């Protein structure tokens, strides 16, 4: 199970936001299953690598979307409350981890 900070979003995601993210993740999950099948079928390495690159790009898009929402809601709220430094430090830490 992934690490849990124990924090909640300042503004809960709307049903539409959740649906968009979940749909993207389900498509990515399908792509991963497709790669598994490609490996089982002993497909050409470059074909598999191209698909891995597509998944990497798709995950990055989901991550950027979540980071943007976090900045607009959670970080902005923390700044308004005078707790901006901690929120910005947290965001920078996750951005560094995200871009490794």
N, CA, C and O atoms as a Tinker XYZ file with bonds, in Angstrom:
   400  protein
     1  N      0.845000   -1.178000    0.000000    73     2
     2  CA     0.000000    0.000000    0.000000    64     1     3
     3  C      0.889000    1.239000    0.000000    63     2     4     5
     4  O      1.871000    1.284000    0.740000    81     3
     5  N      0.567000    2.252000   -0.816000    73     3     6
     6  CA     1.369000    3.464000   -0.868000    64     5     7
     7  C      1.360000    4.222000    0.454000    63     6     8     9
     8  O      0.460000    4.070000    1.279000    81     7
     9  N      2.389000    5.039000    0.624000    73     7    10
    10  CA     2.504000    5.857000    1.822000    64     9    11
    11  C      1.314000    6.795000    1.916000    63    10    12    13
    12  O      0.845000    7.312000    0.902000    81    11
    13  N      0.819000    7.018000    3.139000    73    11    14
    14  CA    -0.324000    7.899000    3.361000    64    13    15
    15  C      0.106000    8.990000    4.320000    63    14    16    17
    16  O      0.537000    8.700000    5.437000    81    15
    17  N     -0.006000   10.254000    3.895000    73    15    18
    18  CA     0.395000   11.382000    4.733000    64    17    19
    19  C     -0.596000   11.622000    5.863000    63    18    20    21
    20  O     -0.278000   12.296000    6.843000    81    19
    21  N     -1.793000   11.072000    5.725000    73    19    22
    22  CA    -2.826000   11.309000    6.724000    64    21    23
    23  C     -3.566000   12.616000    6.504000    63    22    24    25
    24  O     -4.480000   12.946000    7.261000    81    23
    25  N     -3.183000   13.363000    5.478000    73    23    26
    26  CA    -3.826000   14.640000    5.188000    64    25    27
    27  C     -4.985000   14.432000    4.227000    63    26    28    29
    28  O     -5.044000   13.440000    3.500000    81    27
    29  N     -5.896000   15.381000    4.241000    73    27    30
    30  CA    -7.041000   15.369000    3.339000    64    29    31
    31  C     -6.927000   16.568000    2.409000    63    30    32    33
    32  O     -6.348000   17.582000    2.800000    81    31
    33  N     -7.463000   16.488000    1.180000    73    31    34
    34  CA    -7.443000   17.671000    0.318000    64    33    35
    35  C     -8.292000   18.782000    0.929000    63    34    36    37
    36  O     -9.332000   18.521000    1.534000    81    35
    37  N     -7.836000   20.024000    0.765000    73    35    38
    38  CA    -8.579000   21.173000    1.278000    64    37    39
    39  C     -9.940000   21.244000    0.608000    63    38    40    41
    40  O    -10.959000   21.468000    1.262000    81    39
    41  N     -9.945000   21.052000   -0.692000    73    39    42
    42  CA   -11.181000   21.032000   -1.471000    64    41    43
    43  C    -11.325000   19.634000   -2.045000    63    42    44    45
    44  O    -10.557000   19.255000   -2.930000    81    43
    45  N    -12.285000   18.857000   -1.567000    73    43    46
    46  CA   -12.446000   17.505000   -2.103000    64    45    47
    47  C    -12.634000   17.521000   -3.622000    63    46    48    49
    48  O    -13.231000   18.444000   -4.176000    81    47
    49  N    -12.121000   16.497000   -4.274000    73    47    50
    50  CA   -12.278000   16.391000   -5.730000    64    49    51
    51  C    -13.758000   16.202000   -6.071000    63    50    52    53
    52  O    -14.497000   15.511000   -5.370000    81    51
    53  N    -14.154000   16.826000   -7.148000    73    51    54
    54  CA   -15.529000   16.645000   -7.607000    64    53    55
    55  C    -15.654000   15.247000   -8.216000    63    54    56    57
    56  O    -14.655000   14.594000   -8.518000    81    55
    57  N    -16.876000   14.811000   -8.385000    73    55    58
    58  CA   -17.100000   13.514000   -9.027000    64    57    59
    59  C    -16.516000   13.517000  -10.437000    63    58    60    61
    60  O    -15.971000   12.510000  -10.892000    81    59
    61  N    -16.632000   14.656000  -11.127000    73    59    62
    62  CA   -16.088000   14.768000  -12.488000    64    61    63
    63  C    -14.560000   14.657000  -12.480000    63    62    64    65
    64  O    -13.976000   13.981000  -13.326000    81    63
    65  N    -13.921000   15.327000  -11.517000    73    63    66
    66  CA   -12.461000   15.243000  -11.418000    64    65    67
    67  C    -12.016000   13.812000  -11.138000    63    66    68    69
    68  O    -11.081000   13.311000  -11.762000    81    67
    69  N    -12.687000   13.165000  -10.202000    73    67    70
    70  CA   -12.362000   11.775000   -9.882000    64    69    71
    71  C    -12.526000   10.895000  -11.109000    63    70    72    73
    72  O    -11.667000   10.063000  -11.403000    81    71
    73  N    -13.626000   11.076000  -11.825000    73    71    74
    74  CA   -13.903000   10.245000  -13.001000    64    73    75
    75  C    -12.808000   10.421000  -14.054000    63    74    76    77
    76  O    -12.359000    9.440000  -14.646000    81    75
    77  N    -12.378000   11.657000  -14.291000    73    75    78
    78  CA   -11.334000   11.903000  -15.287000    64    77    79
    79  C    -10.032000   11.196000  -14.918000    63    78    80    81
    80  O     -9.421000   10.528000  -15.752000    81    79
    81  N     -9.615000   11.348000  -13.662000    73    79    82
    82  CA    -8.370000   10.717000  -13.229000    64    81    83
    83  C     -8.500000    9.204000  -13.278000    63    82    84    85
    84  O     -7.604000    8.519000  -13.772000    81    83
    85  N     -9.600000    8.683000  -12.774000    73    83    86
    86  CA    -9.791000    7.232000  -12.777000    64    85    87
    87  C     -9.839000    6.660000  -14.184000    63    86    88    89
    88  O     -9.293000    5.586000  -14.436000    81    87
    89  N    -10.491000    7.368000  -15.108000    73    87    90
    90  CA   -10.527000    6.900000  -16.494000    64    89    91
    91  C     -9.136000    6.864000  -17.102000    63    90    92    93
    92  O     -8.785000    5.917000  -17.805000    81    91
    93  N     -8.346000    7.891000  -16.834000    73    91    94
    94  CA    -6.966000    7.903000  -17.341000    64    93    95
    95  C     -6.175000    6.734000  -16.773000    63    94    96    97
    96  O     -5.452000    6.049000  -17.496000    81    95
    97  N     -6.320000    6.514000  -15.461000    73    95    98
    98  CA    -5.578000    5.419000  -14.822000    64    97    99
    99  C     -6.029000    4.057000  -15.340000    63    98   100   101
   100  O     -5.211000    3.148000  -15.479000    81    99
   101  N     -7.304000    3.906000  -15.623000    73    99   102
   102  CA    -7.794000    2.638000  -16.176000    64   101   103
   103  C     -7.238000    2.395000  -17.576000    63   102   104   105
   104  O     -6.921000    1.263000  -17.939000    81   103
   105  N     -7.123000    3.478000  -18.366000    73   103   106
   106  CA    -6.508000    3.336000  -19.692000    64   105   107
   107  C     -5.050000    2.921000  -19.556000    63   106   108   109
   108  O     -4.565000    2.069000  -20.300000    81   107
   109  N     -4.358000    3.531000  -18.601000    73   107   110
   110  CA    -2.950000    3.189000  -18.370000    64   109   111
   111  C     -2.840000    1.734000  -17.924000    63   110   112   113
   112  O     -1.953000    1.007000  -18.371000    81   111
   113  N     -3.733000    1.321000  -17.053000    73   111   114
   114  CA    -3.756000   -0.074000  -16.597000    64   113   115
   115  C     -3.923000   -1.020000  -17.789000    63   114   116   117
   116  O     -3.267000   -2.059000  -17.858000    81   115
   117  N     -4.793000   -0.661000  -18.713000    73   115   118
   118  CA    -4.979000   -1.463000  -19.923000    64   117   119
   119  C     -3.722000   -1.507000  -20.773000    63   118   120   121
   120  O     -3.387000   -2.541000  -21.351000    81   119
   121  N     -3.023000   -0.369000  -20.846000    73   119   122
   122  CA    -1.765000   -0.337000  -21.599000    64   121   123
   123  C     -0.732000   -1.258000  -20.954000    63   122   124   125
   124  O      0.006000   -1.954000  -21.651000    81   123
   125  N     -0.683000   -1.262000  -19.633000    73   123   126
   126  CA     0.275000   -2.130000  -18.926000    64   125   127
   127  C     -0.054000   -3.598000  -19.211000    63   126   128   129
   128  O      0.846000   -4.402000  -19.454000    81   127
   129  N     -1.332000   -3.942000  -19.180000    73   127   130
   130  CA    -1.716000   -5.322000  -19.511000    64   129   131
   131  C     -1.323000   -5.661000  -20.948000    63   130   132   133
   132  O     -0.927000   -6.787000  -21.247000    81   131
   133  N     -1.438000   -4.674000  -21.827000    73   131   134
   134  CA    -1.023000   -4.881000  -23.215000    64   133   135
   135  C      0.465000   -5.172000  -23.320000    63   134   136   137
   136  O      0.884000   -6.014000  -24.114000    81   135
   137  N      1.254000   -4.484000  -22.530000    73   135   138
   138  CA     2.701000   -4.730000  -22.527000    64   137   139
   139  C      2.993000   -6.121000  -21.970000    63   138   140   141
   140  O      3.862000   -6.827000  -22.482000    81   139
   141  N      2.279000   -6.509000  -20.941000    73   139   142
   142  CA     2.475000   -7.855000  -20.398000    64   141   143
   143  C      2.228000   -8.898000  -21.478000    63   142   144   145
   144  O      2.978000   -9.865000  -21.602000    81   143
   145  N      1.181000   -8.696000  -22.250000    73   143   146
   146  CA     0.861000   -9.625000  -23.334000    64   145   147
   147  C      1.963000   -9.605000  -24.395000    63   146   148   149
   148  O      2.334000  -10.649000  -24.931000    81   147
   149  N      2.479000   -8.418000  -24.692000    73   147   150
   150  CA     3.562000   -8.298000  -25.671000    64   149   151
   151  C      4.789000   -9.095000  -25.224000    63   150   152   153
   152  O      5.438000   -9.755000  -26.036000    81   151
   153  N      5.098000   -9.030000  -23.938000    73   151   154
   154  CA     6.240000   -9.783000  -23.401000    64   153   155
   155  C      5.965000  -11.279000  -23.501000    63   154   156   157
   156  O      6.825000  -12.051000  -23.924000    81   155
   157  N      4.749000  -11.683000  -23.105000    73   155   158
   158  CA     4.382000  -13.100000  -23.197000    64   157   159
   159  C      4.498000  -13.612000  -24.627000    63   158   160   161
   160  O      4.885000  -14.758000  -24.857000    81   159
   161  N      4.158000  -12.748000  -25.590000    73   159   162
   162  CA     4.207000  -13.132000  -27.005000    64   161   163
   163  C      5.603000  -12.935000  -27.607000    63   162   164   165
   164  O      5.815000  -13.154000  -28.800000    81   163
   165  N      6.551000  -12.517000  -26.755000    73   163   166
   166  CA     7.944000  -12.316000  -27.173000    64   165   167
   167  C      8.049000  -11.330000  -28.336000    63   166   168   169
   168  O      8.750000  -11.572000  -29.319000    81   167
   169  N      7.335000  -10.218000  -28.197000    73   167   170
   170  CA     7.342000   -9.181000  -29.228000    64   169   171
   171  C      8.681000   -8.457000  -29.258000    63   170   172   173
   172  O      9.472000   -8.544000  -28.319000    81   171
   173  N      8.917000   -7.752000  -30.340000    73   171   174
   174  CA    10.157000   -7.014000  -30.573000    64   173   175
   175  C     10.372000   -5.966000  -29.474000    63   174   176   177
   176  O      9.445000   -5.245000  -29.104000    81   175
   177  N     11.592000   -5.893000  -28.963000    73   175   178
   178  CA    11.934000   -5.020000  -27.833000    64   177   179
   179  C     11.523000   -3.570000  -28.065000    63   178   180   181
   180  O     10.948000   -2.937000  -27.179000    81   179
   181  N     11.814000   -3.045000  -29.245000    73   179   182
   182  CA    11.521000   -1.640000  -29.517000    64   181   183
   183  C     10.021000   -1.377000  -29.459000    63   182   184   185
   184  O      9.599000   -0.324000  -28.983000    81   183
   185  N      9.219000   -2.309000  -29.933000    73   183   186
   186  CA     7.761000   -2.161000  -29.856000    64   185   187
   187  C      7.309000   -2.047000  -28.400000    63   186   188   189
   188  O      6.446000   -1.231000  -28.075000    81   187
   189  N      7.886000   -2.853000  -27.540000    73   187   190
   190  CA     7.558000   -2.821000  -26.109000    64   189   191
   191  C      8.025000   -1.508000  -25.500000    63   190   192   193
   192  O      7.298000   -0.883000  -24.727000    81   191
   193  N      9.239000   -1.089000  -25.846000    73   191   194
   194  CA     9.779000    0.150000  -25.298000    64   193   195
   195  C      8.951000    1.370000  -25.700000    63   194   196   197
   196  O      8.783000    2.296000  -24.906000    81   195
   197  N      8.444000    1.374000  -26.903000    73   195   198
   198  CA     7.581000    2.479000  -27.356000    64   197   199
   199  C      6.325000    2.536000  -26.485000    63   198   200   201
   200  O      5.883000    3.617000  -26.096000    81   199
   201  N      5.761000    1.382000  -26.186000    73   199   202
   202  CA     4.562000    1.338000  -25.346000    64   201   203
   203  C      4.875000    1.771000  -23.913000    63   202   204   205
   204  O      4.066000    2.448000  -23.279000    81   203
   205  N      6.034000    1.388000  -23.407000    73   203   206
   206  CA     6.445000    1.818000  -22.063000    64   205   207
   207  C      6.580000    3.336000  -22.030000    63   206   208   209
   208  O      6.172000    3.979000  -21.062000    81   207
   209  N      7.147000    3.903000  -23.080000    73   207   210
   210  CA     7.284000    5.355000  -23.164000    64   209   211
   211  C      5.919000    6.037000  -23.165000    63   210   212   213
   212  O      5.744000    7.083000  -22.541000    81   211
   213  N      4.966000    5.453000  -23.858000    73   211   214
   214  CA     3.611000    6.017000  -23.892000    64   213   215
   215  C      2.970000    5.987000  -22.508000    63   214   216   217
   216  O      2.291000    6.936000  -22.117000    81   215
   217  N      3.183000    4.909000  -21.771000    73   215   218
   218  CA     2.646000    4.800000  -20.413000    64   217   219
   219  C      3.309000    5.821000  -19.503000    63   218   220   221
   220  O      2.641000    6.467000  -18.695000    81   219
   221  N      4.611000    5.966000  -19.634000    73   219   222
   222  CA     5.350000    6.943000  -18.832000    64   221   223
   223  C      4.792000    8.345000  -19.068000    63   222   224   225
   224  O      4.578000    9.102000  -18.121000    81   223
   225  N      4.561000    8.679000  -20.316000    73   223   226
   226  CA     4.004000    9.980000  -20.668000    64   225   227
   227  C      2.602000   10.160000  -20.087000    63   226   228   229
   228  O      2.275000   11.224000  -19.560000    81   227
   229  N      1.791000    9.135000  -20.183000    73   227   230
   230  CA     0.421000    9.201000  -19.660000    64   229   231
   231  C      0.420000    9.383000  -18.146000    63   230   232   233
   232  O     -0.366000   10.171000  -17.620000    81   231
   233  N      1.288000    8.669000  -17.442000    73   231   234
   234  CA     1.383000    8.821000  -15.990000    64   233   235
   235  C      1.866000   10.213000  -15.618000    63   234   236   237
   236  O      1.386000   10.804000  -14.651000    81   235
   237  N      2.812000   10.737000  -16.381000    73   235   238
   238  CA     3.290000   12.097000  -16.116000    64   237   239
   239  C      2.165000   13.108000  -16.266000    63   238   240   241
   240  O      2.069000   14.047000  -15.476000    81   239
   241  N      1.316000   12.930000  -17.264000    73   239   242
   242  CA     0.190000   13.845000  -17.456000    64   241   243
   243  C     -0.766000   13.791000  -16.264000    63   242   244   245
   244  O     -1.247000   14.827000  -15.807000    81   243
   245  N     -1.037000   12.602000  -15.769000    73   243   246
   246  CA    -1.897000   12.470000  -14.599000    64   245   247
   247  C     -1.247000   13.154000  -13.401000    63   246   248   249
   248  O     -1.907000   13.881000  -12.658000    81   247
   249  N      0.043000   12.917000  -13.219000    73   247   250
   250  CA     0.763000   13.531000  -12.105000    64   249   251
   251  C      0.771000   15.046000  -12.180000    63   250   252   253
   252  O      0.554000   15.721000  -11.174000    81   251
   253  N      1.020000   15.587000  -13.371000    73   251   254
   254  CA     1.011000   17.042000  -13.529000    64   253   255
   255  C     -0.369000   17.620000  -13.234000    63   254   256   257
   256  O     -0.485000   18.682000  -12.622000    81   255
   257  N     -1.387000   16.936000  -13.660000    73   255   258
   258  CA    -2.752000   17.380000  -13.401000    64   257   259
   259  C     -3.024000   17.425000  -11.896000    63   258   260   261
   260  O     -3.599000   18.391000  -11.394000    81   259
   261  N     -2.609000   16.381000  -11.183000    73   259   262
   262  CA    -2.812000   16.340000   -9.734000    64   261   263
   263  C     -1.974000   17.403000   -9.027000    63   262   264   265
   264  O     -2.433000   18.013000   -8.061000    81   263
   265  N     -0.754000   17.627000   -9.500000    73   263   266
   266  CA     0.088000   18.665000   -8.893000    64   265   267
   267  C     -0.509000   20.052000   -9.099000    63   266   268   269
   268  O     -0.486000   20.887000   -8.194000    81   267
   269  N     -1.040000   20.291000  -10.286000    73   267   270
   270  CA    -1.649000   21.587000  -10.572000    64   269   271
   271  C     -2.843000   21.819000   -9.649000    63   270   272   273
   272  O     -3.007000   22.906000   -9.095000    81   271
   273  N     -3.665000   20.802000   -9.491000    73   271   274
   274  CA    -4.820000   20.937000   -8.607000    64   273   275
   275  C     -4.374000   21.174000   -7.170000    63   274   276   277
   276  O     -4.958000   21.990000   -6.458000    81   275
   277  N     -3.335000   20.456000   -6.747000    73   275   278
   278  CA    -2.808000   20.608000   -5.392000    64   277   279
   279  C     -2.316000   22.045000   -5.170000    63   278   280   281
   280  O     -2.584000   22.645000   -4.129000    81   279
   281  N     -1.604000   22.583000   -6.147000    73   279   282
   282  CA    -1.088000   23.947000   -6.022000    64   281   283
   283  C     -2.233000   24.959000   -5.935000    63   282   284   285
   284  O     -2.193000   25.876000   -5.115000    81   283
   285  N     -3.242000   24.791000   -6.774000    73   283   286
   286  CA    -4.352000   25.742000   -6.812000    64   285   287
   287  C     -5.246000   25.672000   -5.573000    63   286   288   289
   288  O     -5.843000   26.676000   -5.184000    81   287
   289  N     -5.340000   24.518000   -4.966000    73   287   290
   290  CA    -6.239000   24.367000   -3.830000    64   289   291
   291  C     -5.489000   24.285000   -2.503000    63   290   292   293
   292  O     -5.605000   25.176000   -1.662000    81   291
   293  N     -4.728000   23.226000   -2.321000    73   291   294
   294  CA    -4.092000   22.961000   -1.028000    64   293   295
   295  C     -2.997000   23.979000   -0.695000    63   294   296   297
   296  O     -2.967000   24.531000    0.405000    81   295
   297  N     -2.103000   24.220000   -1.649000    73   295   298
   298  CA    -1.005000   25.155000   -1.394000    64   297   299
   299  C     -1.552000   26.580000   -1.265000    63   298   300   301
   300  O     -1.159000   27.314000   -0.359000    81   299
   301  N     -2.444000   26.966000   -2.156000    73   299   302
   302  CA    -3.022000   28.311000   -2.086000    64   301   303
   303  C     -3.728000   28.536000   -0.744000    63   302   304   305
   304  O     -3.612000   29.611000   -0.156000    81   303
   305  N     -4.454000   27.535000   -0.265000    73   303   306
   306  CA    -5.134000   27.641000    1.021000    64   305   307
   307  C     -4.126000   27.785000    2.156000    63   306   308   309
   308  O     -4.329000   28.581000    3.072000    81   307
   309  N     -3.041000   27.017000    2.096000    73   307   310
   310  CA    -2.011000   27.098000    3.135000    64   309   311
   311  C     -1.365000   28.485000    3.151000    63   310   312   313
   312  O     -1.088000   29.026000    4.222000    81   311
   313  N     -1.125000   29.060000    1.978000    73   311   314
   314  CA    -0.544000   30.402000    1.897000    64   313   315
   315  C     -1.486000   31.408000    2.555000    63   314   316   317
   316  O     -1.051000   32.265000    3.324000    81   315
   317  N     -2.770000   31.300000    2.249000    73   315   318
   318  CA    -3.761000   32.209000    2.843000    64   317   319
   319  C     -3.781000   32.095000    4.359000    63   318   320   321
   320  O     -4.026000   33.084000    5.049000    81   319
   321  N     -3.527000   30.903000    4.885000    73   319   322
   322  CA    -3.545000   30.670000    6.333000    64   321   323
   323  C     -2.205000   30.984000    6.994000    63   322   324   325
   324  O     -2.055000   30.824000    8.205000    81   323
   325  N     -1.226000   31.434000    6.196000    73   323   326
   326  CA     0.096000   31.728000    6.748000    64   325   327
   327  C      0.968000   30.500000    6.917000    63   326   328   329
   328  O      1.976000   30.549000    7.623000    81   327
   329  N      0.595000   29.393000    6.276000    73   327   330
   330  CA     1.345000   28.137000    6.371000    64   329   331
   331  C      1.968000   27.771000    5.029000    63   330   332   333
   332  O      2.194000   26.599000    4.729000    81   331
   333  N      2.241000   28.799000    4.228000    73   331   334
   334  CA     2.711000   28.584000    2.868000    64   333   335
   335  C      4.066000   27.931000    2.745000    63   334   336   337
   336  O      4.276000   27.095000    1.866000    81   335
   337  N      4.996000   28.305000    3.621000    73   335   338
   338  CA     6.354000   27.754000    3.511000    64   337   339
   339  C      6.351000   26.234000    3.578000    63   338   340   341
   340  O      6.985000   25.572000    2.756000    81   339
   341  N      5.650000   25.688000    4.539000    73   339   342
   342  CA     5.577000   24.230000    4.699000    64   341   343
   343  C      4.934000   23.578000    3.477000    63   342   344   345
   344  O      5.412000   22.555000    2.988000    81   343
   345  N      3.848000   24.175000    2.987000    73   343   346
   346  CA     3.138000   23.613000    1.835000    64   345   347
   347  C      4.001000   23.684000    0.573000    63   346   348   349
   348  O      4.019000   22.748000   -0.225000    81   347
   349  N      4.707000   24.788000    0.402000    73   347   350
   350  CA     5.582000   24.932000   -0.764000    64   349   351
   351  C      6.743000   23.955000   -0.674000    63   350   352   353
   352  O      7.113000   23.341000   -1.674000    81   351
   353  N      7.320000   23.804000    0.509000    73   351   354
   354  CA     8.407000   22.832000    0.688000    64   353   355
   355  C      7.935000   21.420000    0.355000    63   354   356   357
   356  O      8.647000   20.659000   -0.300000    81   355
   357  N      6.737000   21.076000    0.806000    73   355   358
   358  CA     6.172000   19.758000    0.529000    64   357   359
   359  C      5.970000   19.568000   -0.975000    63   358   360   361
   360  O      6.291000   18.512000   -1.520000    81   359
   361  N      5.440000   20.591000   -1.641000    73   359   362
   362  CA     5.214000   20.516000   -3.083000    64   361   363
   363  C      6.537000   20.381000   -3.829000    63   362   364   365
   364  O      6.642000   19.588000   -4.764000    81   363
   365  N      7.542000   21.148000   -3.424000    73   363   366
   366  CA     8.844000   21.068000   -4.090000    64   365   367
   367  C      9.468000   19.687000   -3.903000    63   366   368   369
   368  O     10.080000   19.147000   -4.824000    81   367
   369  N      9.313000   19.125000   -2.725000    73   367   370
   370  CA     9.848000   17.787000   -2.455000    64   369   371
   371  C      9.206000   16.751000   -3.384000    63   370   372   373
   372  O      9.901000   15.917000   -3.962000    81   371
   373  N      7.892000   16.808000   -3.522000    73   371   374
   374  CA     7.211000   15.832000   -4.374000    64   373   375
   375  C      7.530000   16.089000   -5.846000    63   374   376   377
   376  O      7.609000   15.146000   -6.633000    81   375
   377  N      7.714000   17.362000   -6.230000    73   375   378
   378  CA     8.084000   17.668000   -7.617000    64   377   379
   379  C      9.470000   17.100000   -7.944000    63   378   380   381
   380  O      9.686000   16.566000   -9.032000    81   379
   381  N     10.395000   17.218000   -7.004000    73   379   382
   382  CA    11.732000   16.643000   -7.225000    64   381   383
   383  C     11.638000   15.127000   -7.364000    63   382   384   385
   384  O     12.276000   14.539000   -8.237000    81   383
   385  N     10.850000   14.502000   -6.511000    73   383   386
   386  CA    10.675000   13.045000   -6.579000    64   385   387
   387  C     10.010000   12.653000   -7.892000    63   386   388   389
   388  O     10.362000   11.639000   -8.494000    81   387
   389  N      9.065000   13.446000   -8.326000    73   387   390
   390  CA     8.298000   13.173000   -9.533000    64   389   391
   391  C      9.165000   13.264000  -10.780000    63   390   392   393
   392  O      8.924000   12.546000  -11.750000    81   391
   393  N     10.161000   14.126000  -10.770000    73   391   394
   394  CA    10.972000   14.361000  -11.950000    64   393   395
   395  C     12.269000   13.567000  -11.976000    63   394   396   397
   396  O     13.126000   13.828000  -12.820000    81   395
   397  N     12.433000   12.617000  -11.086000    73   395   398
   398  CA    13.647000   11.784000  -11.089000    64   397   399
   399  C     13.727000   10.962000  -12.346000    63   398   400
   400  O     14.678000   10.201000  -12.526000    81   399
